[in-house]
Amino acid sequence: MKHVRLIRHGESAANAGEPTRDHASIPLTAKGLEQAHQVAGSFTRAPELVVASPFLRAQATASATTSLYPAAALETWPIQEFTYLAPARCVGTTLAQRRGWVEAYWRRSDPAFIDGEGAESFHDFVTRAQVFLDRLADHEATNIVVFSHGQFMNAVAWLLECTPEVQGGPPMSDWRDFDIENHISNGCGFSLSRCAGDAAWTLRRYD
């Protein structure tokens, strides 16, 4: 049996409404650091493998767990948040200030659209989520903890629970509704399990 626990990073400066310079280097707040330590203390057995997004807030959240379980292998995978707005125009802005750009992006509903340098298309984002699931299935570790981001985690859940037809253009509005309805709080997430020979993962949500 393979067991994977996916956890959203602790509260970040952006989550707290602070302006940030870029998507990748947003730090945790004091509350976020506390949440990271709470997560680390919640495991009933030591993980074999800890996987983290390359973004600072996920790495910082993971470090609380790797400090408590130093024997666990640590790997950085491309499971970062969906960067659909060009980073250059977001420098120094808050979530509230970006709201209009966000709404315009989702109204456009073009899965192939790339907003600018450093951004990715919705199609590429969903493809990353599928590649992640394939990599999990192939990995030799059976007890894995993953520190990622809310939208990426909901892309994974959407693929498993809704089995969308991604080829030829993902239904962006469907995913957007799914993401809003299944908001993942900081330090929370869900687990995946799969027995050898199973065709699919079993997803269980928790708070």
ChimeraX attribute file (.defattr): number of C-alpha atoms within 10 A of each C-alpha:
attribute: neighborCount
match mode: 1-to-1
recipient: residues
	/A:1	10
	/A:2	17
	/A:3	18
	/A:4	22
	/A:5	21
	/A:6	23
	/A:7	27
	/A:8	25
	/A:9	32
	/A:10	32
	/A:11	23
	/A:12	21
	/A:13	19
	/A:14	19
	/A:15	16
	/A:16	14
	/A:17	13
	/A:18	14
	/A:19	18
	/A:20	18
	/A:21	16
	/A:22	15
	/A:23	22
	/A:24	17
	/A:25	13
	/A:26	19
	/A:27	22
	/A:28	25
	/A:29	17
	/A:30	13
	/A:31	14
	/A:32	23
	/A:33	22
	/A:34	17
	/A:35	21
	/A:36	27
	/A:37	19
	/A:38	15
	/A:39	19
	/A:40	21
	/A:41	12
	/A:42	9
	/A:43	12
	/A:44	7
	/A:45	8
	/A:46	17
	/A:47	22
	/A:48	17
	/A:49	22
	/A:50	23
	/A:51	22
	/A:52	29
	/A:53	22
	/A:54	20
	/A:55	21
	/A:56	19
	/A:57	29
	/A:58	31
	/A:59	19
	/A:60	20
	/A:61	29
	/A:62	28
	/A:63	20
	/A:64	19
	/A:65	24
	/A:66	18
	/A:67	12
	/A:68	13
	/A:69	17
	/A:70	13
	/A:71	12
	/A:72	19
	/A:73	14
	/A:74	17
	/A:75	12
	/A:76	16
	/A:77	15
	/A:78	15
	/A:79	23
	/A:80	25
	/A:81	19
	/A:82	20
	/A:83	18
	/A:84	19
	/A:85	21
	/A:86	17
	/A:87	17
	/A:88	14
	/A:89	12
	/A:90	18
	/A:91	13
	/A:92	12
	/A:93	16
	/A:94	18
	/A:95	16
	/A:96	12
	/A:97	13
	/A:98	13
	/A:99	11
	/A:100	10
	/A:101	12
	/A:102	14
	/A:103	10
	/A:104	10
	/A:105	16
	/A:106	14
	/A:107	11
	/A:108	11
	/A:109	15
	/A:110	17
	/A:111	20
	/A:112	14
	/A:113	15
	/A:114	19
	/A:115	15
	/A:116	14
	/A:117	10
	/A:118	13
	/A:119	17
	/A:120	19
	/A:121	19
	/A:122	23
	/A:123	20
	/A:124	14
	/A:125	21
	/A:126	22
	/A:127	16
	/A:128	19
	/A:129	22
	/A:130	17
	/A:131	14
	/A:132	16
	/A:133	16
	/A:134	11
	/A:135	12
	/A:136	16
	/A:137	16
	/A:138	9
	/A:139	11
	/A:140	11
	/A:141	16
	/A:142	18
	/A:143	18
	/A:144	22
	/A:145	24
	/A:146	26
	/A:147	31
	/A:148	30
	/A:149	27
	/A:150	23
	/A:151	22
	/A:152	20
	/A:153	24
	/A:154	24
	/A:155	22
	/A:156	20
	/A:157	22
	/A:158	19
	/A:159	17
	/A:160	17
	/A:161	13
	/A:162	11
	/A:163	9
	/A:164	14
	/A:165	10
	/A:166	15
	/A:167	8
	/A:168	9
	/A:169	13
	/A:170	18
	/A:171	16
	/A:172	18
	/A:173	14
	/A:174	12
	/A:175	20
	/A:176	16
	/A:177	10
	/A:178	16
	/A:179	19
	/A:180	11
	/A:181	9
	/A:182	15
	/A:183	14
	/A:184	21
	/A:185	15
	/A:186	20
	/A:187	26
	/A:188	20
	/A:189	24
	/A:190	18
	/A:191	19
	/A:192	19
	/A:193	17
	/A:194	17
	/A:195	13
	/A:196	8
	/A:197	7
	/A:198	10
	/A:199	8
	/A:200	12
	/A:201	18
	/A:202	14
	/A:203	17
	/A:204	12
	/A:205	14
	/A:206	9
	/A:207	9
